[in-house]
Amino acid sequence: LAQLGLQFPAVAHSGVNCSSNTTARMSVPSRAVLGAGSSQERGLCWATLRSLSIPLERLHIMKGHMMEDMCRGLSRQTHAQAKVRMLPTYIGSIPNGTEKGNFLVVELCQNQVRTVLVTLYGDGNMSPQMLYKIFDLPEDIMQGEGEALFDFIAQCVTRFLAETVSSDTTSSEERLPLGFVFPFSCRQTQLDKAELLSWSKGFSCSGVVGKDVVQLLQSAINKRQMGANGTNGTNGGSWLSPWSRKSSQSVPGQHCRVEVVALMNDTVGTMMTCSMEGKPCEVAIVADKGSNCCFMAEAYLVETAEETSGRMCINTEWGCFGDDGTLNDVFTSYDECVDEESSNPGEKRFEKMVGTLYLGEIVRHALIALTSERAIFTGTDASVLREKGVFTMQHVLDIVNNEDGITEVKRILELLGLQPSERDCGRVQQICRAVMGRAATLHATGLAAILSYMCQTRDLEMLMVNVGVEGELFTGYPRFEEILLSVSRLLSPECLPTLLPSRDGSGRGAAMVTAVALRLEAQRREVNEVLAPLRLTRADLEKVQALMKEEMERGLCKETNASASVRMLPTYVCHTPDGTERGDFLALDLGGTNFRVLVVRVTEDGISMSSEIYIIPAAIMQGSGLMLFDHIMDCIIDFQTKQNLVTEMLPLGFTFSFPCQQVGLDKALLLTWTKGFSASGCVGQDVVQMLRDAARRKQHLGMQVVALVNDTVGTMMACGYDDPRCEIGLIVGTGTNACYMEEMRNVGTVEGDEGRMCINMEWGAFGDNGCLDHLFTHFDKVVDESTINPGKQRFEKLISGMYLGEIVRQILLVMTERQLLFQGKPCPKLQTKDIFKTKFLSTIELTPGCSGTVALVLSSNGLALRQIRAILNELELDASFEDSVLMREVCQTVSLRAAQLCAAGLAAVVEKMRENRGLDQLSVTVGVDGTLYKLHPCFSKNLQETLKDLAPNCDVSFLLSEDGSGKGAALVAAVASRAAN
């Protein structure tokens, strides 16, 4: 760094150690360098050099300001005020080496049109074949009509194709994709749609600003091709008059159909060029007449674009940084003079400090100032310096790069008409070095802002990234690379960039953008083909809703109940809580190896609960029924003893989560054991009576079993205490079920017509009769066949958490086989059944929105990123970022379908309730429980939105249940006691 003429603080092992007076200024030149003039002259020169250097503290502040402006540029609310525009390019991927085919590139340069034909062979892009031709662009076209400009470009394309493409290898139906490099500020809304915002670089063609430049070029090309086929149009102009007559004939190159598929600027082209040869590049800097940078940002942070998945290349347009005044304190008087003389005063101030179009002018104004102060060129005529443009960038480079004393500097100054002394030559050289060093340092500061932003938003401890670089400043100033790396590393020690020089400007890069776009387009078609059967239309959901209603009616009817797939079981719960319930109630929750005993106290102030968990040993689970219920009774007595409730006769609600035929509120016959239970002497018996018998054997009088419920009914009752409108219960977890309050007159399986009764739908079996076969995809069938109950609980297998992960796994296997994922490489661990857990869907789909500040983005997204990486490691998947994005889409598709199907079933329920009650508008609350509903980031939202669409005449609220199997069971007992009293 000392050799670069810079003074930086030492770098400690933990990072940069900056003191308050540490600076990053150009080091003070020695007396020999500044010359042997008076101390006043040397002081003036020293002050000039000092004004062109920037303290390290100020560079850190500048980096922070740029990161803040980047966030503003990405935010939909503040984008218009941002000076770093952060324009989306709609380029969502970099090359992966599989791209192949012929790709045409047209690049509009300063005063040329460059045409390139690139052939890729799918070999990792190691050996692309390139043919190119350059056409000079007449100045009158640059400032004429826009139509003439695009006609000229189309003529260049026609001539180039005539000379390079053989008619033997193309047909009129063959598509030749074209990438258009258009280095002007555009508002891009698609990869192939961009409206010109403003001209620059000497262009001022009329009728183009505000127009889609892709469409203008495509129209011009179409006109040329139609004219060539003799069908319509003129030759589009006479700018290429020596060959325009030939181009109107049928030439080989016109046998293919040219289609503009991508537009980009030169910066993006550089990034894609440098992404070839197996070196992925995610950042690019162009340090040329203008200056710009692009990088791959997380797509969800780009609020100005609709895309939220994966990454997107962002064109920062950082040349305008500082136009709001944030650079005023480092904008010297020489910069002010250059700005005032430019065609756009007050605009692109950062670019005017670093662009090679301006560096010569900055030096010229510095020399003018020193001359007027008689610090240089004293006693000689220096009026030539008053001429704008006389001191060029090439002069600056020749002077800066001269390491052999001042002889070359003297020669250059004399050619300009100056008569420099040896002292003048040394001072001019020092000024040139200061201007160039500052330009390189400012580029490094901008790069540091980009790198730190990428590192933080990706939640990385260390970012290692390739940075493509091109431009006159990079190629012409040997120390540019050294300063760029050293200063950026000093400002962003957590980032380790590697510079990749662009080998072919943006030509190859434009071909790569086009090739990647076509690869992704083909991949998208295949992905859509795989996922299409899982994507349900509104008509599909309306049909499910109608089928559910039909099956509900069949289940309620006594004559058809036995053949209905939705059983519609009466629960004998005829009331929901009304808030007047009071007292202490016991609840017993039996559904696995652990079971709970609870006491629920209902008072005017609300509900309080105490509970204890007890274990059922395997020997008892698989022993006799007497042993099982005696053990349960022992646990109840133990709990009541601890709670000092042994002497009280408390009503008990019994949650029994095994298949039963309920024939009364307190009478249910066990149909079969599940979940590892096989206690003898229980199947076909009334489990409530077995519990009562155990109490008598234990001579325990401290409880009275008044109700047996399942968890769905308990959920409805638990929520009904808090919201009297709650008349529906919904479980969406490992399994799924629903219950609701039906009019007794419609319940044909129970005597009586008055009032209402809660119906346990058991809707998981919906479709077991084949009515949902049209929705079952290949993946669903494979999952169903591998379960312990093939052909059963088919609706549940489309919705519940037990199966969604397995459906996703089957899709991933097919996509891998079709080489859409993991480059088609086999993934042994993914072959394991149930290895992809449903909880993975929740983690992978978790995508927070941009909060506008880096700190908040990190806090919301960092954990999710780490968890996704942990999932990929657990599954031993060698997944690229694109693979992760596609996995997320698969998860979203499966979980969305589940939510939509659940909503269709619920729509049938609420519409039936509305029709039952003769209402124009139903207002009802759904008590809901289950891990899928509670923990999945999108399930509840998707369910509610779909329900609102399918049942617009129903105002449905959702209330999360708190302990439906415990609190809810106690409330069933409380309501039953209230009704009995």
C-alpha angles and dihedrals in degrees: 000000000000088000088055090058092250132127115211132166121257116272112235122209091259097048140282118347107205124181121199095258098042112122138191095210130138105272116258108267118241124248089256092056096045091043134240099284126124121305088248091057092047090048092053091050091046091051091051092051091045091053089054093054126077127213117242090239089057091050090055090051091047091051090052092049091051092051090050091050090048089057090048090051092053095047118092091217098050103027094104092056096046119104093198093066099199094203117195113236097191089232103134103174144033123225118287097191098254095095115118139166139065119308129185122212129195116189121189105210134181095285103347144068112224119199122193133180112203124190118198123193104195090249096126088284089278097136113026116174114227134191119178143172131191124214122196113237114224113233094231089061091053089059100029134079120326092229090059091052094053092042088055091051090049090052090052089053092049094050094044092051091047089058100040112029119073120217087219091069101039138055133199088255096052115107117225107194117216129204115204119209105202110173098199133099110275138169102232119199098169136010088262100033125073133152117213111242099186143341124241140161093062097309120126106156113168125237097025107089108099093017129111103257092196090058091046091054094043091051091050091049092047090050091052093048094047090049090049090054090050093241104113148330137043130273089273097238142333103255090116094040096152089069106016092102091053092049091057089064126078105277128176095252092057094063090084127071111241113212125183104223104163141029124194141155125246093264093059089045089055092053092051092045090055091048091073130095095046096299111114110213121198102171132048134185126194110199101182138109083320127025131227144149135205132188143173108265129186104269095222088063092058099087092170090069129059095228115098102169127089122341135316131202110245122205101212097194085204092171088093093055108126097026086119092061100263090124097046094108093056096037102103128210087256090056089049091055092049091047093050092051093049126097091247110040114196093017131102092011095163091052091050090058095050110022118105088226087071108028094084089051092051089054091047093054092046089053091047090053093049091046092053088052089050091240093126138019091022114178093014135093110261097165090119088076089068089070111097113237096014092117104058134193089251090058089053093049093048091051096044095045093049109107097169103087123268102308093101092043090053091049092052094048092048091052086057089056096259127131103214127185121220088259090053092052092053093049094046090050091051092050091050091050091049093052092047093044091051091050091052092046092051091050088052091051091052091047091050090054091051094047095047090048091052093046094050098044090049091048094233128155090209127017116209110186141157116238120201114215134187140150141093094286091053097044097036102043110059094197094053093088093048093049092044093054097039098047096041090050090049092051095040108028090168090066128074111192125187116204118226115192114224109246099194110022110242097317098095089038092057089051089051092050089052093045093048090048091054092045091052091045091054091044090050091055091053094044090051089049091054096044099037095092090057095050108091125206124215088256089056091053093046088054091051089049091052093046091050091052091050092050091047090055090048091050093051094049114088093217096051101030094098093058097040117110090211102060098198094204118198113236098190088231101133103169138044123215115284098188097256094096113120136173144051119306134182124223129193119197113194118172110119146359089310123053134183135224116199140181114209118197115201115195138154088269094056139263129322126183141197122189145169131202120226130191125230109211117228091243090061094042089056098033128077129317090241091057092048098050093040088055091049090050092050089054092049091051090048091052094047090048091054090048093046091241101120095108095048125088102225127184111242130208113204119208104198111179100195129098109280140166104228115208098169141005089268100027127077131156117219110236099186142337121249137171095054097308119130105156109164126238096029109091109098092016130114103255093200090056090048089056091048091049090053090052091053091049088053090043088232115158098170098101143045119202104221104161143022116202141168123234095260093059090043089055092053092048094046091053092040090066090060097037119029089200091067106112100144131069123199131185119192109168132093085341133010136230142149139206133186143174108270128189109260091226088066096049102092094175093066130054118246138056104213126099128347138295131202110247119208099213099193085205094170087090093055107130097025086120091060099259091123097046091111089064097048109103128200088264093052091050093051091050092046093051091053095054127094090247109042113192092017131104089013097163089050090052090059095049118024130091094243091071111025095082091051091050089052091049091054091051092049090052092053092046091050090050089052090049093244092121136041090002087286093292115148115255107207097190091051087063090069115103115246092005090125103069122208090236086066088068091059093051096044094047094049105112119158121204124247112278095194097247129078093227094056093044089055095048093052101038107030097078092048092052092051092047093051090051088050091053092051090049092048090053091044090233119162092212126174120212089261090053090053091051092051091047088054091052091052091051091048092050094051096044092044091054090050092051092046093050091048089051091050090054092047091048089059090052098050093042090052091050091049093049092045090057097041093237129154089207127022121205112196141149126226117212106212137189137165136100095254092057095041102040107030109095097222108021098090093045093049092047094050094046093050092046091052090052095047097042106033092162093060124080102207124185125189125219122188113232123235108210102333093178092053111024091030093053090050090050091052086055090046093051091046090051091048091051092047092050 
